[in-house]
Amino acid sequence: MKLVVTVLARDEADVIDAQVAFHLNAGADFVIATDNNSQDGTTEILEAYERQGVLRLIREPTEGLRQGEWVTRMARLAAAEHGADWVINSDADEFWWPRGGSLKEVLGAVPGQYGIVQAFWRSFVPRPDDGQPFAERMTARLTQLAPINDPTSFYRPVVKVAHRGDPRVVVARGNHALGQSSFATLTTWHPVEVLHFPLRSRAQWMRKVELQGEAFTKHIERSGTGYHLKGYDALRDGRIEQQHASLVIDEAALERGLVDGSLVIDTRLRDALRALRAGKPLAFLAATQAEDAAYAVEGAVLSEAYTVRAQRRLDGLEQRVASLEQR
């Protein structure tokens, strides 16, 4: 079995080296990366992996975010030219963590009738920037004890998908689903968690907001929603520093979250990156019964959140139909 990871990056120098190194040591055989006009050293980091023969680098000079188009291109190349049996399409701030065994092992265990596996998005909260690498600081993670359905929230429970290789695949924007796919989705088992680090520093957040906000407002892809446009509004209004400060979890907020159960300490990525720096292999241990029980609770919350979203979409369609009938 061959596993290929794809990644789309622009100005992600603080995270991209760790991201590529992690996945190559977590079971991936190869990485396909698209670099979109990075100016901060991201390109040079990816070029170093390209020289090692473990990464194919696509230099995309086009301005504006065409995420769905570019990720679809990489996913098709993974199958057609690199022989991928499974493909993971990852963002630069995501680390796909297998629950026992390597990524290749858990995906290899998927029954043959299924071609799409859903993975939990596990969001780590921003912490004060003391100059240390993001993984050393960001060891507090949100627990999903109840569904968050605010479209402007970082922390809405969502899934990402891994899929079998297909040279005709269409990847939806954000990699939350496939479009026009005949693959059946395995909905009852989530063998991979996606450790997500979207807000790592003030400078990184400001740059991300600027790039994505401009792309969305120019309608390069569908119009933007959620926290990116909320951040872009703050940037345009001169409130971005205040917005960033309101999102950072200080020591007092951390203690409150640990007490009420909304936050947990999760050092898995920090420890994995330390191991890689020390030249040690990664080990993915099977979950304990207590961890599996907590995971099942969050799985139920995830299902509830998607049910709520489906109902909201249905309500919206009914309103549109009623409006058309009145006309």
C-alpha positions in Angstrom: 0.0 0.0 0.0 1.2 3.5 -0.8 0.1 6.6 1.1 0.6 10.1 -0.3 0.0 13.3 1.6 -0.8 16.6 -0.2 -0.3 20.0 1.3 -1.1 23.5 0.2 1.0 26.3 1.7 1.6 30.0 1.5 3.8 31.8 4.1 3.8 28.9 6.6 7.5 28.8 7.4 6.8 28.4 11.2 5.0 25.1 10.7 5.7 23.6 7.3 9.0 21.8 8.2 7.4 20.1 11.2 4.3 19.3 9.1 6.2 17.5 6.3 8.6 15.7 8.6 5.8 14.5 10.8 3.8 12.9 8.1 6.8 11.3 6.4 7.5 9.6 9.8 3.9 8.8 10.6 3.4 6.5 7.6 3.3 8.6 4.5 5.5 7.5 1.6 5.5 10.7 -0.3 4.3 14.3 -0.2 3.0 16.5 -3.0 3.1 20.2 -2.0 1.8 23.3 -3.7 3.5 26.6 -2.8 1.5 29.7 -3.6 3.9 32.6 -3.8 5.4 32.2 -0.3 7.7 35.0 0.7 8.8 33.9 4.2 11.1 30.9 3.5 8.4 28.3 3.0 9.5 27.6 -0.5 13.1 27.0 0.5 12.0 24.4 3.2 9.9 22.5 0.6 12.8 22.6 -1.9 15.0 20.9 0.6 12.6 18.0 0.9 12.3 18.0 -2.9 16.1 17.5 -3.2 15.8 14.5 -0.8 13.4 12.9 -3.3 10.5 12.6 -0.8 8.4 15.6 -2.0 7.1 16.9 -5.3 6.9 20.7 -5.3 4.4 22.5 -7.5 5.1 26.2 -7.7 1.8 28.1 -8.1 2.3 31.8 -9.0 -1.4 32.6 -9.4 -2.6 35.2 -7.0 -5.7 34.3 -4.9 -6.8 31.2 -3.1 -8.0 28.4 -5.4 -7.9 25.8 -2.8 -10.4 23.3 -4.2 -8.8 23.4 -7.7 -5.2 23.1 -6.5 -5.9 20.3 -3.9 -7.8 18.4 -6.5 -4.9 18.7 -8.9 -2.5 17.3 -6.3 -4.9 14.5 -5.3 -5.2 13.4 -8.9 -1.4 13.5 -9.4 -1.0 11.3 -6.3 -3.1 8.6 -7.9 -2.2 8.9 -11.5 1.6 9.6 -11.3 2.6 8.4 -7.9 0.5 5.2 -7.5 -1.3 6.3 -4.3 -3.7 3.7 -2.8 -4.7 6.3 -0.2 -4.5 10.1 -0.2 -4.6 12.6 2.7 -5.1 16.2 1.6 -3.8 18.3 4.5 -3.6 21.9 5.3 -0.2 23.2 6.5 -1.5 23.6 10.1 -2.8 20.1 10.3 -1.1 16.9 11.7 -3.0 13.7 10.9 -2.6 11.5 14.0 -3.4 7.7 13.8 -5.1 6.1 16.7 -2.8 3.1 17.1 -0.3 2.1 14.4 0.9 4.3 11.6 -1.3 6.2 9.2 -0.6 3.5 6.6 -1.6 0.8 9.0 -5.0 2.3 10.1 -6.0 3.2 6.5 -4.9 -0.2 5.3 -7.4 -1.8 7.8 -10.4 0.0 6.2 -12.7 -2.6 4.6 -12.5 -2.7 0.8 -16.1 -1.4 0.3 -15.2 1.9 1.8 -13.2 4.6 0.0 -13.6 7.7 2.3 -12.6 7.9 6.0 -13.6 10.8 8.2 -11.1 12.2 10.6 -11.8 14.3 13.7 -10.6 17.9 13.6 -9.0 18.6 17.1 -8.3 22.3 17.6 -5.5 23.5 19.8 -6.1 26.9 21.4 -3.7 29.9 20.9 -1.4 30.6 23.9 0.8 33.6 24.7 3.7 33.8 22.3 6.9 33.6 24.3 9.2 33.0 21.3 9.1 29.2 21.5 8.0 27.0 18.6 4.2 26.7 18.3 4.2 23.0 19.4 6.1 23.7 22.6 3.5 26.4 23.6 0.3 25.0 22.2 -0.4 22.0 24.3 -4.0 22.9 25.3 -6.8 21.5 23.2 -10.5 22.1 23.1 -12.8 19.2 24.1 -16.1 19.0 22.3 -18.6 18.5 25.1 -21.4 20.2 23.2 -21.8 21.2 19.5 -20.6 24.6 18.5 -22.6 25.8 15.5 -21.5 29.4 15.3 -20.0 29.7 11.7 -17.6 32.4 13.0 -16.1 30.1 15.6 -12.7 28.4 15.2 -14.0 25.5 17.1 -16.9 24.1 15.3 -16.6 20.3 15.2 -16.0 19.2 11.7 -14.5 16.2 9.8 -11.7 16.1 7.3 -11.6 13.1 4.8 -8.9 10.8 3.6 -9.7 8.9 0.4 -8.6 6.1 -1.8 -6.5 7.1 -4.8 -8.5 8.2 -7.8 -7.1 10.1 -10.9 -10.6 11.7 -11.4 -11.3 12.7 -7.8 -12.7 16.1 -7.0 -11.8 17.5 -3.6 -14.2 20.0 -2.1 -12.8 23.3 -0.7 -11.4 22.7 2.8 -11.2 18.9 2.3 -14.2 18.3 4.4 -15.7 16.1 1.6 -15.3 14.8 -1.9 -17.4 15.9 -4.8 -18.6 13.6 -7.6 -17.3 10.5 -5.9 -18.5 7.0 -6.1 -16.6 6.1 -2.9 -18.6 5.0 0.1 -17.9 6.8 3.3 -17.0 4.9 6.5 -19.0 6.9 9.1 -18.9 4.6 12.1 -15.1 4.6 12.7 -12.8 7.5 13.0 -9.2 6.0 13.1 -7.4 9.4 12.6 -7.5 12.6 14.5 -6.4 15.9 12.8 -4.4 17.9 15.3 -5.2 21.5 14.2 -3.1 24.6 15.0 -4.8 27.5 13.1 -3.6 30.4 15.3 0.0 30.1 16.3 1.1 33.8 16.6 -0.2 37.3 16.1 1.9 37.8 13.0 0.9 34.5 11.5 -2.8 35.1 12.1 -2.7 38.6 10.6 -1.0 37.3 7.5 -3.5 34.5 7.2 -6.5 36.8 7.6 -5.1 39.2 5.0 -4.5 36.5 2.4 -7.8 34.6 2.9 -9.9 37.6 3.4 -8.8 39.1 0.1 -9.4 35.9 -1.7 -12.9 35.5 -0.4 -13.9 39.1 -1.0 -12.7 38.8 -4.6 -14.9 35.7 -4.9 -12.0 33.6 -6.2 -13.7 30.7 -4.5 -17.2 30.9 -2.9 -17.7 33.9 -0.7 -16.0 33.6 2.6 -17.8 32.7 5.9 -16.7 32.1 9.4 -13.7 33.2 11.3 -11.6 34.2 8.3 -14.0 37.0 7.3 -14.6 38.0 10.9 -10.8 38.4 11.2 -10.6 40.3 7.9 -13.3 42.7 9.1 -11.2 43.3 12.2 -8.1 43.8 10.1 -9.7 46.4 7.9 -11.2 48.2 10.9 -7.9 48.3 12.7 -9.0 45.9 15.4 -6.9 42.9 14.5 -4.6 43.1 17.5 -7.5 43.4 19.9 -9.2 40.4 18.2 -6.1 38.3 18.4 -5.7 39.2 22.1 -9.3 38.1 22.8 -8.6 34.7 21.3 -5.4 33.9 23.3 -5.9 31.6 26.3 -3.9 33.0 29.2 -3.0 31.1 32.4 -6.2 32.0 34.2 -8.4 31.0 31.2 -6.4 27.7 30.9 -7.0 26.8 34.5 -10.7 27.5 34.2 -10.9 25.4 31.1 -9.1 22.5 32.7 -11.4 22.6 35.7 -14.7 22.8 33.8 -13.5 20.2 31.2 -13.6 22.4 28.2 -9.8 22.1 27.8 -7.4 19.3 28.1 -3.6 19.2 28.0 -2.4 17.2 24.9 1.3 17.0 24.4 1.3 14.4 21.6 2.6 16.6 18.8 5.1 18.4 21.0 6.5 15.0 22.1 6.5 13.6 18.6 8.5 16.6 17.2 10.9 16.4 20.1 11.4 12.7 19.2 12.1 13.5 15.5 14.6 16.2 16.5 16.4 13.5 18.6 16.4 11.1 15.7 13.9 8.7 17.4 11.1 6.9 15.6 7.5 7.9 16.2 5.3 5.6 18.2 1.5 5.7 18.0 0.1 3.8 21.0 -3.4 2.4 21.1 -5.9 4.5 23.1 -6.8 3.5 26.7 -10.4 2.7 27.6 -10.8 6.1 29.2 -9.5 7.8 26.1 -11.8 5.7 23.9 -14.8 6.6 26.0 -14.0 10.4 25.8 -13.5 10.0 22.1 -16.9 8.3 21.7 -18.5 11.3 23.5 -17.0 13.7 21.1 -18.0 11.5 18.2 -21.6 11.8 19.3 -21.2 15.6 19.5 -19.8 15.6 16.0 -22.8 13.8 14.7 -25.2 16.1 16.5 -23.4 19.1 15.0 -23.8 17.8 11.5 -27.4 17.1 12.1 -28.0 20.7 13.2 -26.2 22.0 10.2 -28.2 19.8 7.9 -31.4 21.1 9.5 -30.2 24.7 9.1 -29.5 24.2 5.4 -33.0 22.6 5.0 -34.6 25.6 6.8 -32.7 27.9 4.4 -33.9 26.0 1.3 -37.5 26.1 2.6 -37.3 29.9 3.1 -36.0 30.3 -0.5 -38.8 28.1 -1.9 -41.4 30.1 0.0 -39.9 33.4 -1.2 -40.0 32.1 -4.8 -43.6 31.0 -4.4 -44.6 34.4 -3.1 -43.1 36.0 -6.2 
